[in-house]
Amino acid sequence: MAKEKINVFDYAEKINKQIAPGILLNTNCEKFNSMVIGWGHLGVIWGLETFTVYVRDSRFTKKQLDKTGRFTLSMPLDGSYDPEVFRVFGTMSGYDMDKSEYITQVPANVNFVPGIKEYPLTIECEVIYKQRQDPEAIDKQILRKYYSAEETKDDHHTMYIGKIVDAYIIR
Ligand SMILES: Cc1cc2nc3c(=O)[nH]c(=O)nc-3n(C[C@H](O)[C@H](O)[C@H](O)COP(=O)(O)O)c2cc1C
């Protein structure tokens, strides 16, 4: 399987447009796992090209990410997902199931977290900074909207800034 190297910033428009509807955040520790994320951003800090993601305490993804400090992002080139994959990866947890049977893993080049053949735009990252949100510092309206319901109370997000260590399209 060929991997066509890309400069992520050449693909910034394509990537940015896909974030809000959802891209896939893969981790690999006890097992391969992937979840849909709708928050995140491509950027630069400390002179490094980075991708930042936000993961709630309750996610299986967080457990794996905290152990390994490695993640890979996968997204389609045309914005379209298999609806069943998107539903499972966006609502069900690696704590309860093995999601690997839904996709075809492609071994990573650098960070040991596989990409996904069916969603070929791939960004491999290594965490260089993480910080859990300080509830006191969040705008009150946002705090009420995202962190006050019974199931989301105190289930805060941790920000992970990932240094981009490789980026390519699986062909
Ligand atoms: C469109 C969409 C965007 C989402 N964005 C995020 C996100 O940015 N951060 C997060 O923690 N969960 C987000 N989720 C929820 C997770 O995908 C979901 O809880 C998933 O089942 C967690 O899987 P895991 O427990 O295997 O990590 C999103 C879900 C959808 C459908």
The ligand as an SDF file (V2000), in Angstrom:
LIG
                    3D

 31 33  0  0  0  0  0  0  0  0999 V2000
  -19.7230   14.6270   15.4810 C   0  0  0  0  0  0  0  0  0  0  0  0
  -19.1150   14.1660   16.7980 C   0  0  0  0  0  0  0  0  0  0  0  0
  -18.0780   14.8840   17.3580 C   0  0  0  0  0  0  0  0  0  0  0  0
  -17.4980   14.4910   18.5790 C   0  0  0  0  0  0  0  0  0  0  0  0
  -16.4490   15.2040   19.0970 N   0  0  0  0  0  0  0  0  0  0  0  0
  -15.8420   14.8100   20.2410 C   0  0  0  0  0  0  0  0  0  0  0  0
  -14.6890   15.5130   20.7290 C   0  0  0  0  0  0  0  0  0  0  0  0
  -14.1570   16.4620   20.1140 O   0  0  0  0  0  0  0  0  0  0  0  0
  -14.1730   15.1150   21.9300 N   0  0  0  0  0  0  0  0  0  0  0  0
  -14.6980   14.0620   22.6560 C   0  0  0  0  0  0  0  0  0  0  0  0
  -14.1880   13.7330   23.7350 O   0  0  0  0  0  0  0  0  0  0  0  0
  -15.7630   13.3500   22.1740 N   0  0  0  0  0  0  0  0  0  0  0  0
  -16.3360   13.6960   20.9790 C   0  0  0  0  0  0  0  0  0  0  0  0
  -17.4030   12.9650   20.4690 N   0  0  0  0  0  0  0  0  0  0  0  0
  -17.9260   11.7990   21.2160 C   0  0  0  0  0  0  0  0  0  0  0  0
  -17.1090   10.5130   21.0080 C   0  0  0  0  0  0  0  0  0  0  0  0
  -16.8730   10.2610   19.6360 O   0  0  0  0  0  0  0  0  0  0  0  0
  -17.8800    9.3020   21.6100 C   0  0  0  0  0  0  0  0  0  0  0  0
  -18.1780    9.5280   22.9630 O   0  0  0  0  0  0  0  0  0  0  0  0
  -17.1300    7.9780   21.4470 C   0  0  0  0  0  0  0  0  0  0  0  0
  -18.0610    6.9310   21.6170 O   0  0  0  0  0  0  0  0  0  0  0  0
  -15.9710    7.8060   22.4160 C   0  0  0  0  0  0  0  0  0  0  0  0
  -15.3090    6.5850   22.1280 O   0  0  0  0  0  0  0  0  0  0  0  0
  -14.2180    5.9090   23.0960 P   0  0  0  0  0  0  0  0  0  0  0  0
  -14.8410    5.7790   24.4750 O   0  0  0  0  0  0  0  0  0  0  0  0
  -13.9590    4.5940   22.4320 O   0  0  0  0  0  0  0  0  0  0  0  0
  -13.0210    6.8080   23.1420 O   0  0  0  0  0  0  0  0  0  0  0  0
  -17.9840   13.3370   19.2450 C   0  0  0  0  0  0  0  0  0  0  0  0
  -19.0320   12.5860   18.6660 C   0  0  0  0  0  0  0  0  0  0  0  0
  -19.5870   12.9800   17.4440 C   0  0  0  0  0  0  0  0  0  0  0  0
  -20.6940   12.1580   16.8390 C   0  0  0  0  0  0  0  0  0  0  0  0
  1  2  1  0
  2  3  1  0
  2 30  2  0
  3  4  2  0
  4  5  1  0
  4 28  1  0
  5  6  2  0
  6  7  1  0
  6 13  1  0
  7  8  2  0
  7  9  1  0
  9 10  1  0
 10 11  2  0
 10 12  1  0
 12 13  2  0
 13 14  1  0
 14 15  1  0
 14 28  1  0
 15 16  1  0
 16 17  1  0
 16 18  1  0
 18 19  1  0
 18 20  1  0
 20 21  1  0
 20 22  1  0
 22 23  1  0
 23 24  1  0
 24 25  2  0
 24 26  1  0
 24 27  1  0
 28 29  2  0
 29 30  1  0
 30 31  1  0
M  END
$$$$
